[in-house]
Amino acid sequence: MSKIIKKYQYTNGDLFTLTGSNYTGYYNILNGSAYFGKYSQEVLLENIKNARNVFELSDKFYNRLSNQKVTLSYSLSDFIFQPNEYINNNSLNLKLEKAYENYLDCFGSCFMASSNLPYYLTKTAVLSNTVNGTRFTWVTGSDMSTYIQSPSSILNNTSNIAYFKNTYSDNNTIIISNSATIFAYKVNTNTNTFNLTFSSNKIDTTNTAGYGTINFSNITDMSKYGNYLYVVDEGRRKIYKYDVQSVLDEDRALGYKFNLIQSTDELQAGFYQPKLIEASEDIIFVYDESNYIVYFYDKTFKLLNTYKNSKLFSVSSPVSLTYYKLYNELYILTSDFKVVILDGDANSTLIQLDTKGMQLYEKAKKIIFSNSYSDVFYLLTNKSLYKKFVSNPVMSVGNYSFVNNITGYNVSTTGDVLFDIDSYESNKDYDDILLYGYDQLLNYREKTVFNSLLK
């Protein structure tokens, strides 16, 4: 059974109307109709009759790349009546429908996504020595000479980041983990805020009895969904689930702490060496490095399904798990740029991403999906960040390299210089991206812009 094509994007008012006025904001497409917002099909939008509107309502995407030829759904032979073929209204209409499909293909091929990346660098955060100790500060290029240029107790090559939008303010929350400690920061690039909310090397961050006396051993991955944070401690062979709502609410009464609401271990969940984790609204995905299995759990860690691929994962290790909400799929990125896509029933599709033009010793790190355009995802390597189409994923729309043009300040050109990336769900018309590289946290606004090839 083929999937139902769905997509969402931001419109500036030239595609749809709502209650008689041009509609500006997010819309999503399902079964040829447009609806208000990204995921809900409760409020139907009215169409502005033009070719672009018709294309948006179709199951097609503006996904042609500059080095790709125009391809059509149907060839000349599809329009020629064959011997003994009936010529009637139905057969004529069918050929007209095919011709219309080709017209939409041609129309879509006249637009290409801009490869002029990055769209906008907001600010850079660096660790600096201050009178109050080692602190993060937002800086510009002229300030870069003062920052710490070696791995610190906060950021190192194994650190993970999680980026949240706070609930009731313009602030965001950045959570950083190294192997033994979790740090939470309240940040705002407009006000230059970068304040430590709390840090904890204890599993129970409130430091109460029980888990409050036990330290983390070896944190290898974090994942977030909604107000929940999931942490993999490979050293203790456990997974911890935290409710971080009070931090996102900036609620002083409840305290700036994470609420540990669940933990699970090898005896309860069946894994032996958990390495990677990802979460959706209903499913928690865990990769076990010892047996090459991806486990599917419900929210209480009851086992639902498994996917095992010893042949591939033994030679091409998974490096990240990423959930694609729109299609309810899990993307497993491996070290040599293969992607295994699992549907809700753990059926798999394998894709080999193109590596032409990559730098020497470039390694796959992570995939994240765009929050502003449903047909885009970002591929992070140890050297660069690539933008790709979900519907045409092999080659790249464009990329930018940390060693060449991300900041141009105090950067290394050898070894691993990029380590993690995250973004968050929002109603902005761009992706608010946080990139961790070379002891710097870089805040980008990335936007997918399509240029018309014909006037």
N, C-alpha and C positions, 0 to 999 in steps of 0.2 A: 504494500500500500504506500503510495507516494505521500510525502508530508504536505500539509496545507501550508502554502507559502504565506508567510506573515512578514511584515516589515514595519519599522517606524522611522520617522525622520522629523526634522523641524522645518516648518514653513514660515516664510515672512509675509504671508497673506495673499499669495498669487495662485493658490491651488484650490482652496476650499472656502466656503462661507459657513457661518454659524449664526442662526437667527437673522439672516439677511445681511450680515456684515462680514467683511473679509476676515478670515481666521488666521491668527498668528499664534504659533505654538506647536506642540508635538501632535502628530497624528499617527495612527497605525492602520494597516490594511489587512483585511481578512475577507476572503471570498469576493474580491472585487469591490468592496465598499470601504470607505474611510471613516474612522472614528476618532473622537477626541481623546488625547492622551497617548501613552505608549502601549498599554496592555489591555485596557478596558474597552469593551465593545458596547457601552451603555448609551453614549451620545453619538448619533450619526451626523456626519458632516455633509454639507451639500457641495456638489461639484461645480467648479468653474470650467466650462466646456472649452478645453484646448488640448493640443496634442500632449503636452507635458502632464496634464491631469490624467488623461487616459493611460499614459505610460505608468504613472505612479499607481494606478488602480490595478495594473496587470501584475503578473507574477515575474516580471522581468526587472533587472537591476542595471544601473549605470556602472557596469563593471569591466568595460573594455580598457585594457592597458595600452600604453603608447607603442609597444612592440608587438601588438597582436592585430591580426587582420580582422576585417569585418566578417562576421559569420551570420548566416541566415538560417532560420528554422526549416525552410523548405527550399528545395532545388527546382530547376526548370521541369524536371520529369514529373513533379507533383502537380503541375498545372496542365499537363497534356492528357487529353482523354485517350484512354487505351482502347484497342479493338474490343468490341462487344460491351463497352462500358456505357451504361445508360446516361443520357443527357437530359436532366430534368431540373426542377427548381432546387431540390436537395443537393444534387451533385454540383450545380453551379454555385450555390451558397457556400458549400464546403470549400471550393477553390477560392472563393472570395475571402473567406475567413483565413485561409492560409496566406493569401496575398496581404491581408491586413496584419497578420503576425510578422511577415517580412518587413512591412512598413514600420512596425514598432521596433523591430531589430535595428533597422537603419536609423530611426530616430534616436534610439538609445546609444548607438555607436557614435553619434555626433557630440556626445558629452564625455569628457574625461576628468577624473579627479585630479586636482592639483597635486603635484609631487614636490611643491615648494615647502618642505618641512624643515624645522618645526614652525607651527603657525605663530606661536607667541610664547616666549620665556617670561614668566611672571617674576620669580625671584629665586635666589639660591640661599639655602641655609647651610651654615658651616659650624663646626665645633670650634669655639675660641676659649682661650684661657682668660678668665676674668677674676676679679677680686673675690667673687663668690664661687670660684671653682670653674670646672669645664662646663660651658653652656652653649646651646645652639643659639645662633643669631641669624636673622635675615640680612643678607649683604648684597651689594652691587659690585661690579668689577673693580672699582677703586679700593674696596675694602678687603679684597681677597688675599692680600699679602700677610694677614695676621692669623689666618686660621691654621688649625692643626692638620698637618699633612701626612700623618701616619695613623694606622688603625688605633682606635681608642677602646675604652672599656664599654662604650655604648655601641659604636658602629664598627663592624669588622666584616670580613669576607663572607661570613655565614649568617649575617643579620637578615631578618625578614621585616617587612613593613606592612601595615594595614592602615588605610586612609578612610576616615569616616567624615560625613557631614554632621555637624552638631544640630540638635533638634530645634532650638528656639533662638539661635543667634547666627551671626555671620561667621562664627568661628568653625574650625574643623578640628578633628582629633587625629593625631598621628600616633600609632602604636608601633614601637620598635622592639624586636626581640633579638637578643643574641643567644648563645647556647644555654645561659644560666639565668638571665634576667629579662623582665618585661618592663619597658618604659612607656608612659603615656604622656603626650604633650597636647596642650591647647594652643592652636596656631591661627594666625590671621595675617595674610600678606599685606592687607591694606593698612593695618595698624602696627605692623612689625611685631606682632605678638608671637612668642615662641616659649611658652611657659611649661615647666615640668608639672604635670598633674600629680603623678606618683610614679614610683618604681618599686618593683618587688622581685626578689629572688625566691619567694615563697610561693608554693602552688596555690594556697589560699591567700589572696592579696590583702585580705583584711587582718591577716596574722592572728587569727583566732586559734582555738585548740584544734587538734587533729591535723589536717593538711597545713595549717598555719605554721607548723613546726618542721615541715618537709620542704627542702629546696628542689627547684628544677634541676635536672641532671644534664640533658642534652636536647634542647629544643631544635627541631629540624624544619618545622613549617608552621604557618598560621593561615587561617582562612576566616572570612567573615561572611555573614548573611544577616541582613536586618540589623538588629541590635545584639547579635550573638557573635562571639569570637571563639574559634576553635584552635587549640594549641596541641601540637604533637610533641611529646617528650619521648624521643627514641630511647634515651638512656634508661628511663623507667618503664618503657614499653606501655605507655598510657596516653590517653587523649583526654583533654580537659575542655569543658564547655563553660563559657562565661557569659553572663548577661552584663553588658557594658552600658545599659541605658542611663544609669545615674551619671556617668561621665559625659555622655552625649547631651544629657539635659543640663549639665553643669549644676547639678543639684547638691548644694552644700549640706542640706539636711541629711541626705542619704550617704554623703561622703563620696569623695572622688576615688572609688575603689571598684574593682570588678567583683561581681557576685558569682562565685563558683557554684554552678547549679548541677553539674554532673561530671563524673569521671568514669572512664571505662578502661579495662586492661585486657591482657591476652586471654585470661580465663573467661571473661565475660563476652568479649567480642570475637575471639577466635584468631586474631592476628598474632604475629610473633615479633616482627620488626617493623612497626609503622614508620613511614618515612614522609609521606605527603598526605595532605588533606584538602578537601574542598567541600562546600556545603551549598545546598539549595534550600528552598522553603521546607521540603519534606524529606530530603535524602542527604545523608552524610557519606562522602566518598573517601576511602582511605586506601592508599597504596602500601602494600607490604613488600619490602625489598627482599625479604628472605625467600619468598615463594612466588614472586612475580604476579601477585593477585591484587586486583582492585576490588575492594569490598563495597557493597551498597548497603547502608544501614538506614533505618528510619530514625526519627528524632530521639528515640529512647535507646538507640544502638541495638535494635533487633535486626538480625541479618535478613536482608531481602533478596540479594542476588550477588553474584561474583563474576568477574572477568579475569581469566588467566591467559597469559601469552608468554610462556617461558622461552619460546624460540626467538621472539623479538626482544623482549625485555632483558634477556641474559646478555645480549650483545649491544643493545641500544637502550640504556637505562632511562626510565621516565624522570623528568626533571621538574614537571609541574602538572597539576590538575586544574582545569578551569571549566566552570559550569557556564553553559550558554542558555540563558533563561528562555529566550524566545522560542527555541526549538526543543527545549528540555533535553539537551545533549551534554555530555562530558567530553572535553578535549584533553587528551593525554599527549603532552609534548615530550619527545625523547631527545636524548643528547645529540643525535645526528640529524635533527630537523625532520623527523617523521612525526606525524600526528595521527593518533588513533582516536576516532570519534565514536563514542558509545551512545546509543539511544537509551530510552528508559528501560528497555528489556535487555540491555547489555549486548545488543547486536552491534558489530563493529564495522567501520569503514577506515581504510588506511590511506593516508596521503603523504607523499614525499614533497616537502617544500623545496623550492629552488634555492641553491646556494651560490649561484654564479654571481661574481662581483663582491662576494664577502671577503673580509680581511683574513689574513693568515691566522690560523688558530682561533677562529671565531666559533663560539660554542652557544648552543641554545640554552636559554634560561627560563623564559616564562611567556605565557600568552595571557592577555586580558582583552575583553571585548569593549568596544566603544559604547558609551552611554548616550551618545548623541546621534548616532547613525547605525542602524541595526546590521548593515552589511559590512561593517569594518571591525577588524581586530588588530591588535598590536603584538608584534613578536619582539621580545627582548632577547638580546644576546649579551655576551660579556664585552662587546665593543659598540653595539649600535642598537637603535630602535627602528623597527620596520613597520609600515602600515600595509595591511593586506585586506582584500575583499573576502568575506565569508563565502560568497557564491563563486569566487574565482581565486582560490587561495594560494596557488602554487607560486606565482611570481608576486612582486611587491609593487604597490602604488608609489612608494618612495621610502626614504629612510634618512636618519641623521645619526652621526657618529659622535660619541663622547670625545674621542681623541681628536676629532677634526673641528667640530663646529657647535658643540652643545654649549660650552661656556668660553673656551679659549683661555681659561685661567688655571694655572697650577695643576695641569693634568698630566697623567702618565700616558705614554704611548705604547707601553708594553704590558703584557700580562692581562689579568682580568680587571676591568675598570668599571663595569656595570654589574649590579648584583640583584636588584629587585625593582618592582614597579607595581603601582596600584592606582585605582581611581574609585569614584563612588557614583551612585545613582543620583541624578539631579534633573531639574527642568531647564538648565542652562542650554544654550545652543552650541556648546563646545564640551569637550572632555577635559575635566580638571585632573591632570595627571601628576602623580608624585613619583619621581625617579630617584633611586638611590645609586650613586656611583662615586667612587674615589673619595670617600669621606665627605660627600656633599649630598644634600637633599635638594633636588631641583624641581620646581613647580612650573608645569607647562599648561598652557591652554591649547589643545589640539582640536582642529576643526576640519571637517571634510568639505572642500569647496569644489564644485564642478564647473569646468570652463567649456563653453560652447565652441566647437570647431567650425561651425557655419554661422553666418550672419544673415 
